[in-house]
Amino acid sequence: MSAPRVVGILFGGRSGEHPISIRSSQFVVESLDRTRFTPALIGIDRTGGWHLLSEDEFWRLDGEVTASTGRPVVPVPRDGGRCGLLDPTRPQATLPSADLVFPVLHGPYGEDGTMQGLLETFGVPYVGIGVLGAALCMDKDVCKRVLRDAGVPIVPYVVIRAHEWEHDARRLRDAALALGAPLFVKPASLGSSLGVTRVSETAATTLDAAVAVALALDGKVLIERGIDGREIECAVLGNDQPRASMPGEILPGEAFYSYADKYAADSLAQVRIPADLDVPTREQVRALALRAYVALECTGMARVDFFLERGSGQLYVNELNTIPGFTSISMYPKLWEAEGLSGPALVTRLIELAESRWAARRRLAGGAGR
């Protein structure tokens, strides 16, 4: 029997979703088939520093990778398409090289194509989406434009950039207020509902305050028309022939599915799997999820989030999460579990998809380099 392949599991990161990433990585580590794979646990602190942790250190983490966590390391490319690690204080020390990397990094610097680009330059296989798809999905504005061109229904919205808001706030405010109330103001490139504000009245001062909150986190902000609707989610898995799960439904415990509603211990949010939908609507959700996934150049996995408008029954694709949450309350693994794919089977399948995609690319490149 061949030796287990080393899977570098990346967690933490520089984004505001740092602690959620750690929680998601725990699911991946617990679900790793140890007869086939050995984990190399690599935490990234909020400054971008890399740290190699033992399993004991990993399980003792209290929601934060710091400068003193584990052993400081720097990533380096190795022959054969592996990601090596060096200790800058002891360069001759022998450290593991990852045969494959599983980024469990939510938000900027992990889910936006930057980490994927680094791994591409190293020539190492990695789980999930590639550079282009990650960048497209991370920017909510660009994502919506691609979806619209692909015939996927999206919620009407207005884009505000920091420099435009500074010099032309009145015009942008009027365009946003014309969408009607309520409005949702959100940073263009953050996840987990960070920086999102619900504006329930068409008052300029209220809108301006919400824009200020979002602009403090991102230089580009979306203002969307609020939809009186149900929150439906669908998990997609695969590369060239992706598969969509049954839809599930989020029942928010607050006015909308906020960061606290998603992750707080006392959250009142509920998950319903499968969602209570008629057959035509259920199949439309799955078809639109696959169309969006393909249009945005997704591979590996994504969770596609929808609004189902009450009254009209209109479906809107809200966004795609290309490194969805893997916490104990996260919808993505729950949807696949309901389809008969356990946590260990899901993690193994994601690794196999990464290896398959990389093998196909190597064949196209003549077996050399990437």
VONULUM-254146 format. One record per atom (N, C-alpha, C): x negated, y negated, z negated; residue in one letter. Coordinates in steps of 0.05 Angstrom, whole numbers, padded with zeros to 5 digits, always signed. Atoms other than C-alpha are relative to their C-alpha. Layout:
residues N
XYZA...
This chain:
residues 370
-00017+00024+00000M+00000+00000+00000M-00018-00025+00000M+00016+00024-00002S-00027-00068+00019S+00004-00017-00025S-00001+00017+00024A-00042-00119-00036A+00022-00021+00004A-00021+00021-00002P+00014-00169-00052P-00011-00026+00012P+00008+00026-00012R+00011-00233-00012R+00004-00022-00021R-00001+00022+00019V-00003-00296-00052V+00018-00022+00011V-00018+00022-00008V+00054-00347-00048V-00005-00024-00019V+00004+00024+00015G+00036-00417-00070G+00027-00014-00003G-00026+00012+00006I+00097-00446-00104I-00006-00029-00010I+00005+00029+00007L+00095-00523-00105L+00025-00011-00014L-00023+00011+00016F+00138-00560-00156F-00009-00026-00013F+00005+00026+00012G+00143-00627-00191G+00002-00022+00021G+00001+00020-00021G+00121-00681-00142G+00004-00028-00009G+00000+00028+00006R+00123-00756-00138R+00027-00013+00000R-00026+00012-00002S+00197-00767-00130S+00015-00001-00026S-00017+00001+00024G+00251-00782-00181G+00013+00026-00006G-00012-00027+00004E+00274-00710-00173E-00020+00020-00011E+00021-00017+00011H+00211-00684-00206H+00010+00021-00020H-00008-00021+00019P+00245-00649-00265P+00019+00020+00012P-00018-00019-00013I+00298-00618-00220I-00016+00020+00016I+00018-00018-00015S+00242-00590-00177S-00011+00022-00018S+00011-00020+00018I+00212-00555-00237I+00021+00021-00007I-00021-00018+00006R+00279-00525-00254R+00006+00019+00024R-00004-00017-00024S+00288-00501-00182S-00022+00020+00003S+00023-00018-00004S+00219-00471-00181S+00002+00024-00019S-00003-00023+00019Q+00237-00428-00242Q+00017+00022+00012Q-00017-00020-00014F+00291-00394-00201F-00017+00015+00020F+00017-00013-00021V+00241-00380-00145V-00020+00020-00013V+00019-00017+00013V+00189-00352-00193V+00014+00025-00012V-00015-00023+00012E+00240-00308-00229E+00009+00019+00022E-00011-00016-00021S+00266-00283-00162S-00021+00013+00018S+00021-00009-00017L+00198-00267-00131L-00004+00030-00003L+00004-00029+00001D+00190-00193-00113D-00030+00005-00005D+00028-00002+00007R+00125-00178-00150R-00013+00025+00012R+00012-00023-00014T+00115-00113-00111T-00011-00010+00027T+00008+00011-00026R+00105-00156-00048R-00015-00026-00002R+00010+00027+00002F+00085-00225-00073F-00011-00006-00028F+00011+00010+00025T+00041-00257-00126T+00001-00030+00000T-00003+00029-00001P+00055-00329-00146P-00026-00014-00008P+00020+00019+00009A+00003-00384-00148A+00016-00025-00007A-00018+00021+00009L+00037-00437-00190L-00014-00027+00000L+00014+00025-00006I+00019-00507-00167I+00018-00023-00006I-00016+00023+00007G+00048-00567-00202G-00013-00026+00011G+00009+00026-00010I+00043-00637-00172I+00010-00021-00018I-00009+00021+00019D+00044-00695-00220D+00010-00024+00015D-00014+00023-00013R+00077-00762-00207R-00019-00019+00015R+00020+00015-00015T+00012-00792-00180T-00009+00015+00025T+00009-00016-00023G+00003-00736-00129G-00022+00020-00007G+00021-00019+00008G-00049-00696-00168G+00011+00028-00001G-00008-00029+00000W-00047-00620-00160W-00012+00014-00024W+00008-00014+00024H-00052-00573-00219H+00007+00030+00002H-00005-00029+00000L-00059-00497-00222L+00008+00009-00028L-00009-00008+00026L-00019-00466-00278L+00001+00030-00002L-00006-00028+00006S-00018-00398-00310S+00030+00003-00004S-00029-00004+00005E+00050-00366-00319E+00009-00009-00027E-00007+00010+00027D+00049-00381-00393D+00003-00030+00000D-00001+00029-00001E+00034-00454-00379E+00025-00009+00016E-00023+00007-00016F+00089-00455-00326F+00025+00001-00017F-00025-00003+00015W+00143-00430-00372W+00001-00017-00025W+00000+00019+00022R+00121-00478-00427R+00005-00029+00009R-00005+00028-00010L+00132-00539-00382L+00026-00011-00011L-00024+00014+00011D+00180-00589-00412D+00009-00021+00020D-00012+00018-00019G+00206-00620-00348G-00019-00020+00013G+00019+00020-00010E+00141-00656-00329E-00027+00012+00004E+00028-00006-00006V+00075-00642-00295V-00016-00025-00005V+00015+00024+00007T+00024-00690-00324T-00030+00004+00008T+00029-00001-00007A-00050-00705-00313A-00015+00021-00016A+00013-00020+00017S-00067-00657-00369S+00012+00028+00003S-00013-00026-00004T-00024-00599-00344T-00019+00019+00015T+00015-00021-00014G-00061-00535-00325G-00028-00008+00007G+00027+00005-00010R-00124-00540-00284R+00001-00017+00024R-00001+00017-00024P-00137-00597-00235P-00012+00014+00024P+00010-00013-00024V-00145-00572-00164V+00006-00019+00024V-00005+00014-00025V-00148-00600-00093V+00004+00021+00021V-00005-00020-00021P-00119-00563-00033P-00020-00003+00023P+00018+00000-00023V-00165-00543+00024V+00008+00022+00019V-00007-00021-00019P-00154-00504+00089P-00021+00023-00002P+00018-00024-00001R-00183-00433+00091R+00004+00015+00026R-00003-00017-00024D-00196-00386+00148D+00024+00018-00002D-00023-00019-00001G-00138-00343+00170G+00026-00013-00007G-00025+00014+00006G-00085-00396+00157G+00008+00002-00029G-00006-00001+00028R-00089-00399+00082R-00005-00027-00013R+00004+00025+00015C-00084-00456+00032C-00018+00006-00024C+00019-00005+00022G-00145-00455-00013G+00003-00021-00022G+00000+00019+00022L-00154-00489-00080L-00028-00003-00011L+00026+00005+00012L-00217-00521-00108L+00004-00015-00026L+00002+00015+00024D-00231-00545-00178D-00021-00021+00003D+00020+00021-00006P-00265-00613-00168P-00021-00002-00022P+00020+00001+00021T-00301-00605-00235T-00018+00025+00001T+00016-00024-00003R-00326-00535-00218R+00004+00011+00028R-00005-00007-00028P-00330-00529-00142P-00006+00029+00007P+00008-00028-00006Q-00361-00459-00144Q+00018+00020-00013Q-00019-00019+00013A-00305-00429-00186A+00018+00014+00020A-00017-00015-00018T-00264-00375-00153T+00029-00005-00008T-00028+00005+00005L-00191-00396-00147L+00016+00013+00023L-00016-00014-00021P-00133-00364-00108P+00004-00017+00025P-00008+00013-00025S-00118-00380-00036S+00028+00011+00006S-00028-00008-00006A-00044-00379-00017A+00002+00009+00029A-00005-00009-00028D-00025-00337+00044D+00024-00014+00012D-00024+00013-00008L+00040-00375+00047L+00008-00020-00022L-00008+00020+00020V+00069-00437+00012V+00030-00002+00000V-00029+00004+00004F+00139-00445-00016F+00003-00027-00014F-00003+00026+00012P+00150-00520-00027P+00028-00001-00014P-00026+00005+00015V+00204-00530-00081V-00001-00029-00010V+00004+00028+00006L+00196-00605-00078L+00023-00016+00012L-00023+00015-00008H+00259-00647-00075H-00007-00029+00005H+00003+00029-00004G+00260-00717-00046G-00025-00008+00015G+00023+00010-00014P+00204-00761-00019P-00026+00015-00008P+00026-00013+00003Y+00134-00731-00012Y+00002+00031-00003Y-00004-00028+00001G+00163-00661-00010G+00020+00011+00020G-00022-00008-00017E+00226-00658+00030E+00003-00017+00025E-00003+00020-00021D+00213-00714+00080D-00020+00004+00023D+00019-00006-00022G+00160-00681+00125G-00029-00005-00008G+00028+00006+00007T+00098-00706+00089T-00015+00025-00009T+00013-00025+00009M+00082-00641+00053M-00001+00020+00023M+00000-00018-00023Q+00102-00602+00115Q-00022-00007+00019Q+00022+00009-00017G+00052-00644+00155G-00027+00009-00010G+00025-00009+00012L-00003-00628+00106L-00004+00030+00006L+00002-00029-00004L+00011-00553+00111L-00004+00007+00029L+00005-00004-00029E+00014-00558+00187E-00029-00004+00006E+00028+00005-00006T-00056-00588+00189T-00018+00022-00011T+00015-00022+00012F-00080-00531+00144F+00004+00026+00016F-00007-00024-00015G-00048-00480+00191G+00010+00022-00017G-00011-00020+00018V-00013-00445+00134V+00030+00003+00003V-00029-00003-00001P+00057-00415+00138P+00013-00011-00025P-00014+00011+00023Y+00108-00448+00093Y+00030+00005+00004Y-00029-00005+00000V+00181-00437+00074V+00014-00026+00007V-00019+00022-00005G+00235-00481+00102G-00005-00015+00026G-00002+00017-00024I+00241-00537+00152I-00027-00011+00008I+00024+00012-00010G+00186-00567+00196G-00001-00030-00003G+00004+00029+00003V+00160-00638+00200V+00023-00017+00011V-00021+00016-00014L+00210-00666+00250L+00027+00002-00014L-00026-00004+00012G+00272-00636+00219G+00001-00012-00028G+00001+00010+00027A+00251-00655+00149A+00003-00031+00000A-00001+00029-00002A+00240-00728+00168A+00027-00009+00009A-00027+00007-00010L+00306-00731+00206L+00021+00002-00022L-00021-00005+00020C+00347-00702+00149C-00004-00018-00024C+00005+00016+00024M+00313-00744+00095M+00010-00028+00002M-00009+00027-00004D+00331-00810+00126D+00030+00001+00007D-00029-00003-00004K+00407-00813+00119K+00010-00015+00024K-00008+00016-00024D+00413-00867+00173D-00006+00015+00026D+00009-00014-00024V+00373-00829+00226V+00015+00026+00002V-00015-00025+00001C+00407-00764+00205C+00028-00004+00012C-00028+00005-00009K+00476-00794+00217K+00000-00007+00030K+00001+00007-00029R+00455-00822+00285R-00003+00025+00017R+00003-00025-00015V+00432-00753+00308V+00025+00016+00000V-00025-00014+00002L+00495-00721+00282L+00022-00012+00018L-00021+00013-00017R+00539-00772+00317R-00005+00006+00029R+00006-00006-00028D+00503-00760+00383D+00007+00029+00006D-00006-00028-00004A+00515-00685+00373A+00030+00006-00003A-00029-00004+00002G+00590-00696+00365G+00009+00009-00028G-00008-00008+00027V+00590-00683+00290V+00012-00024-00014V-00013+00023+00012P+00639-00728+00252P-00015-00009-00025P+00014+00012+00023I+00606-00776+00202I+00017-00022-00011I-00014+00021+00013V+00632-00827+00153V-00010-00027+00010V+00009+00027-00008P+00631-00900+00178P-00018-00013-00021P+00019+00012+00019Y+00573-00938+00148Y-00014-00024+00012Y+00016+00023-00007V+00529-01000+00150V-00028+00004-00012V+00028-00002+00010V+00453-01002+00143V-00010-00027-00009V+00012+00024+00010I+00418-01055+00102I-00030+00005-00005I+00028-00001+00005R+00343-01065+00104R-00008-00023-00018R+00007+00020+00021A+00308-01104+00049A-00006-00028+00012A+00007+00026-00011H+00280-01159+00094H+00025-00014+00013H-00024+00012-00011E+00347-01168+00129E+00019-00010-00022E-00016+00009+00023W+00384-01172+00063W-00009-00026-00011W+00011+00025+00011E+00337-01226+00040E+00007-00024+00017E-00004+00023-00018H+00350-01270+00102H+00028-00002+00012H-00026+00001-00013D+00419-01251+00126D+00021+00016-00016D-00017-00016+00018A+00457-01224+00066A+00030-00005+00006A-00029+00005-00005R+00523-01258+00084R+00011+00017+00022R-00010-00016-00022R+00530-01224+00151R+00002+00030-00007R+00001-00028+00008L+00511-01156+00123L+00022+00006-00020L-00020-00004+00020R+00557-01165+00064R+00028+00001+00012R-00025+00000-00014D+00615-01182+00109D+00005+00026+00015D-00003-00024-00016A+00602-01122+00153A+00006+00024-00019A-00004-00022+00019A+00600-01076+00092A+00029-00002-00012A-00026+00003+00012L+00663-01105+00060L+00022+00006+00019L-00020-00006-00021A+00700-01097+00126A+00006+00030+00001A-00005-00029+00000L+00694-01021+00116L+00023+00006-00019L-00021-00005+00019G+00744-01028+00059G-00011+00012-00026G+00007-00011+00027A+00744-01002-00013A+00013+00027-00004A+00026+00004+00013P+00718-00962-00045P-00023+00003+00020P+00024-00003-00015L+00647-00964-00019L-00021+00016-00016L+00022-00014+00013F+00587-00921-00035F-00026-00012+00010F+00025+00012-00007V+00519-00955-00036V-00022+00019-00009V+00020-00021+00006K+00459-00908-00033K-00026-00005+00014K+00026+00001-00014P+00384-00908-00018P+00000+00019+00024P-00001-00016-00025A+00371-00881+00052A-00015+00026-00003A+00018-00024+00000S+00318-00830+00032S-00005+00012-00027S+00002-00014+00026L+00332-00804-00038L+00022+00021-00001L-00020-00020+00004G+00371-00743-00060G+00010+00001-00028G-00011-00004+00026S+00408-00717-00121S+00016-00024-00010S-00017+00023+00006S+00452-00779-00119S-00014-00022-00016S+00015+00021+00013L+00396-00822-00147L+00005-00027+00013L-00004+00027-00010G+00411-00896-00141G+00026-00005+00013G-00026+00003-00014V+00482-00885-00115V+00020-00014-00019V-00020+00015+00015T+00536-00934-00138T+00026+00000+00015T-00027+00002-00011R+00610-00931-00126R+00011-00028-00005R-00010+00027+00002V+00638-01000-00112V+00030+00002+00006V-00029-00005-00003S+00713-00997-00124S+00016-00025+00008S-00014+00024-00007E+00730-01069-00108E-00016-00016+00021E+00014+00016-00021T+00714-01115-00049T-00007-00027-00010T+00011+00025+00011A+00678-01167-00090A-00029-00002+00006A+00028+00003-00008A+00613-01195-00065A-00020+00004-00022A+00019-00003+00022T+00581-01198-00133T-00005+00029-00008T+00002-00029+00006T+00596-01124-00147T-00017+00014+00020T+00016-00013-00021L+00569-01103-00080L-00029-00008-00001L+00028+00010+00001D+00506-01146-00087D-00015+00015-00023D+00013-00014+00022A+00491-01113-00154A-00007+00029+00008A+00005-00027-00009A+00498-01044-00123A-00023+00002+00020A+00022+00001-00020V+00453-01063-00065V-00027-00003-00014V+00025+00005+00015A+00401-01088-00114A-00011+00025-00013A+00008-00026+00012V+00400-01021-00150V-00012+00018+00021V+00011-00018-00021A+00390-00983-00085A-00026-00010+00012A+00025+00012-00012L+00338-01031-00057L-00024+00002-00019L+00022-00004+00019A+00297-01022-00120A-00013+00027+00003A+00010-00028-00004L+00288-00949-00099L-00008+00005+00029L+00005-00005-00028D+00285-00954-00023D+00004-00026+00016D-00001+00024-00017G+00273-01007+00030G+00023+00000+00020G-00023-00002-00018K+00333-00983+00070K+00023+00012-00016K-00023-00008+00015V+00403-00975+00042V+00024+00005+00018V-00025-00005-00015L+00468-00945+00068L+00024-00009-00017L-00026+00005+00013I+00537-00971+00051I+00021+00015+00016I-00019-00017-00013E+00590-00920+00068E+00029-00006-00010E-00028+00002+00008R+00665-00924+00068R+00007+00024-00017R-00008-00022+00018G+00692-00883+00010G+00022+00017+00013G-00020-00019-00010I+00731-00821+00030I+00015+00012-00023I-00016-00014+00020D+00789-00797-00012D+00001+00029+00008D+00001-00027-00010G+00770-00726-00003G-00013+00020-00019G+00012-00021+00015R+00745-00660-00029R-00029+00004+00009R+00029-00004-00006E+00670-00644-00032E-00004+00030+00005E+00003-00027-00009I+00657-00581+00008I-00030+00004+00008I+00028-00005-00006E+00588-00549+00015E-00003+00028+00014E+00004-00025-00015C+00562-00495+00062C-00030+00005+00002C+00028-00007-00001A+00495-00459+00059A-00007+00013+00027A+00009-00012-00026V+00457-00443+00123V-00028+00012-00004V+00025-00015+00003L+00400-00393+00128L-00008+00011+00027L+00009-00012-00025G+00357-00375+00188G-00017-00019+00016G+00016+00016-00019N+00313-00399+00245N+00015-00004+00026N-00013+00003-00026D+00335-00389+00317D+00029+00009+00000D-00028-00010+00001Q+00399-00352+00298Q+00010-00004-00029Q-00008+00005+00028P+00422-00385+00233P+00027+00011-00006P-00026-00011+00010R+00479-00359+00191R+00011-00019-00021R-00013+00018+00019A+00529-00401+00153A+00016+00017-00021A-00015-00014+00021S+00558-00379+00086S+00029-00008+00000S-00026+00010+00006M+00629-00384+00063M-00002-00028-00013M+00001+00027+00013P+00645-00456+00041P+00006+00003-00030P-00007+00004+00028G+00646-00475-00032G+00009-00028-00005G-00010+00027+00006E+00676-00535-00067E-00011-00009-00027E+00008+00013+00025I+00649-00583-00119I+00024-00015-00011I-00021+00015+00013L+00701-00609-00168L-00014-00019-00020L+00015+00018+00017P+00666-00671-00197P+00013-00005-00027P-00010+00007+00026G+00673-00687-00270G+00002-00030-00004G-00001+00029+00001E+00665-00761-00256E+00014-00011+00025E-00013+00012-00023A+00691-00810-00204A-00012+00010+00026A+00013-00013-00023F+00640-00780-00156F-00022+00018-00011F+00019-00020+00009Y+00587-00726-00159Y-00027-00013-00004Y+00024+00016+00006S+00532-00767-00192S-00023+00018-00009S+00023-00014+00010Y+00463-00747-00215Y+00006+00014-00027Y-00007-00011+00027A+00488-00737-00287A+00020+00023+00003A-00021-00020-00004D+00548-00698-00262D-00013+00026+00011D+00014-00024-00011K+00500-00651-00224K-00016+00015-00021K+00021-00013+00015Y+00449-00638-00278Y+00002-00003-00030Y-00002+00004+00029A+00470-00662-00348A+00012+00026-00013A-00009-00024+00014A+00481-00607-00399A+00030-00001-00006A-00029+00003+00007D+00550-00635-00416D+00017-00007+00024D-00015+00006-00025S+00572-00643-00343S+00026+00015+00000S-00026-00012-00003L+00645-00629-00330L+00005+00010+00028L-00003-00009-00027A+00633-00613-00257A+00004+00030+00002A-00006-00029-00004Q+00659-00546-00232Q-00006+00008+00028Q+00005-00011-00027V+00642-00502-00173V+00021+00021+00006V-00020-00019-00008R+00694-00463-00135R-00010+00015+00025R+00010-00016-00022I+00669-00406-00090I+00018+00025+00002I+00000+00017-00023P+00700-00394-00042P+00019-00024-00004P-00018+00023+00001A+00733-00462-00031A+00028+00009+00009A-00028-00006-00007D+00809-00459-00026D+00007-00015+00026D-00004+00012-00027L+00814-00472+00049L+00016+00020+00017L-00013-00018-00019D+00858-00445+00104D-00021+00010+00019D+00020-00013-00018V+00823-00401+00155V-00010-00019+00021V+00011+00018-00021P+00818-00454+00211P-00019-00020-00012P+00018+00020+00013T+00787-00505+00163T-00026+00013-00009T+00024-00014+00009R+00739-00454+00134R-00018+00005+00024R+00017-00006-00023E+00715-00434+00203E-00011-00026+00013E+00010+00025-00010Q+00709-00507+00224Q-00023-00010-00016Q+00022+00008+00017V+00665-00521+00164V-00025+00016+00009V+00023-00016-00007R+00619-00463+00184R-00011-00008+00027R+00009+00007-00027A+00617-00483+00257A-00014-00027+00000A+00013+00026+00001L+00601-00556+00241L-00027+00001-00015L+00025-00003+00015A+00548-00535+00190A-00022+00011+00019A+00020-00011-00019L+00513-00494+00244L-00008-00020+00022L+00006+00020-00021R+00519-00549+00296R-00018-00022-00011R+00017+00020+00012A+00489-00600+00248A-00028+00011-00005A+00026-00013+00006Y+00433-00551+00228Y-00017+00001+00025Y+00015-00003-00026V+00413-00539+00301V-00007-00028+00010V+00005+00027-00011A+00419-00613+00321A-00023-00013-00014A+00020+00014+00015L+00372-00634+00266L-00026+00017-00003L+00024-00016-00001E+00319-00581+00282E-00007+00014-00026E+00004-00013+00026C+00328-00544+00217C-00010+00029+00004C+00008-00028+00001T+00294-00478+00202T-00001+00008-00030T+00002-00010+00027G+00293-00434+00140G+00026-00003-00015G-00024+00003+00017M+00349-00464+00099M+00009-00029+00000M-00011+00027+00006A+00394-00524+00087A+00028+00004-00012A-00027+00001+00010R+00456-00540+00048R+00014-00024+00014R-00015+00020-00015V+00507-00579+00090V+00024-00009-00017V-00021+00011+00017D+00552-00625+00050D+00021-00015+00017D-00023+00011-00015F+00622-00645+00075F+00018-00016-00019F-00025+00011+00012F+00680-00690+00056F+00023+00010+00016F-00025-00008-00013L+00749-00662+00072L+00021-00020-00009L-00018+00022+00007E+00795-00722+00073E+00028+00010-00006E-00027-00007+00007R+00860-00714+00037R+00020-00014+00019R-00020+00011-00018G+00921-00726+00079G-00005+00006+00029G+00006-00004-00028S+00888-00726+00147S-00012+00027+00006S+00014-00026-00004G+00849-00661+00137G-00026-00003+00017G+00024+00005-00016Q+00790-00694+00174Q-00025+00008-00016Q+00026-00008+00012L+00722-00663+00160L-00022-00020+00009L+00023+00016-00006Y+00660-00707+00156Y-00025+00014-00012Y+00026-00009+00011V+00588-00683+00149V-00013-00024-00015V+00012+00021+00016N+00557-00724+00093N-00030+00000+00003N+00029-00001-00002E+00485-00700+00093E-00009+00029+00000E+00013-00026+00002L+00438-00640+00097L-00022-00001-00020L+00022-00002+00020N+00393-00620+00040N-00018+00024+00009N+00017-00020-00012T+00334-00582+00069T-00017+00016-00021T+00011-00016+00022I+00304-00561+00002I+00021-00003-00022I-00022+00003+00019P+00369-00552-00037P-00008+00009-00027P+00005-00008+00028G+00372-00543-00112G+00001+00030-00003G+00000-00029+00007F+00356-00474-00139F+00003+00003-00031F-00004-00002+00029T+00377-00488-00211T+00022+00020-00006T-00021-00019+00008S+00425-00444-00250S+00028-00008+00009S-00026+00009-00008I+00483-00488-00228I+00001-00009+00029I+00002+00009-00028S+00461-00501-00156S+00017+00016+00019S-00019-00013-00018M+00509-00486-00100M-00013+00019+00020M+00012-00016-00022Y+00460-00459-00048Y-00004+00029-00008Y+00002-00028+00007P+00440-00395-00085P+00026+00013-00007P-00025-00011+00008K+00510-00386-00112K+00017+00008+00025K-00015-00007-00024L+00540-00387-00042L-00010+00026+00012L+00010-00025-00011W+00493-00333-00018W+00004+00024-00018W-00007-00022+00019E+00504-00292-00081E+00028+00010+00006E-00028-00007-00006A+00578-00294-00064A+00002+00016+00026A+00001-00015-00025E+00559-00267+00005E-00014+00027-00003E+00013-00026+00005G+00523-00208-00027G-00031-00002+00001G+00029+00003-00001L+00452-00237-00023L-00010-00010-00027L+00009+00007+00026S+00421-00237-00092S-00023-00020+00001S+00022+00019+00001G+00369-00287-00116G-00026+00011+00011G+00024-00012-00011P+00310-00240-00103P+00001+00005+00030P-00003-00005-00029A+00337-00221-00035A-00001-00026+00016A+00000+00026-00013L+00347-00294-00017L-00029-00011+00002L+00028+00010+00000V+00276-00314-00037V-00017+00016+00019V+00015-00016-00019T+00247-00255+00001T+00007-00006+00029T-00008+00006-00027R+00288-00272+00062R-00012-00027+00009R+00012+00026-00007L+00263-00344+00061L-00029+00003+00006L+00029-00005-00006I+00191-00320+00058I-00003+00014+00027I+00001-00014-00026E+00204-00272+00116E+00006-00018+00023E-00006+00019-00021L+00234-00328+00157L-00024-00018+00005L+00024+00016-00003A+00172-00370+00144A-00021+00015+00016A+00020-00017-00013E+00127-00313+00166E+00007+00004+00030E-00009-00005-00027S+00169-00300+00228S-00004-00025+00017S+00003+00025-00015R+00169-00373+00249R-00030-00006+00006R+00029+00005-00004W+00094-00378+00240W-00012+00019+00020W+00010-00020-00020A+00081-00314+00279A+00008-00008+00028A-00010+00009-00027A+00123-00341+00337A-00017-00023+00010A+00016+00023-00008R+00084-00406+00337R-00028+00008+00008R+00027-00009-00007R+00018-00370+00337R-00001+00014+00026R-00001-00013-00026R+00039-00328+00396R+00001-00021+00022R-00001+00021-00020L+00056-00392+00434L-00027-00014+00003L+00026+00013-00001A-00012-00420+00416A-00023+00019+00007A+00020-00020-00007G-00048-00357+00439G-00014+00012-00023G+00012-00014+00023G-00061-00333+00369G-00021-00016-00014G+00021+00016+00013A-00108-00390+00351A+00012-00024-00013A-00008+00025+00013G-00103-00450+00305G+00028+00003-00012G-00027+00000+00010R-00030-00465+00291R+00016+00022+00012R
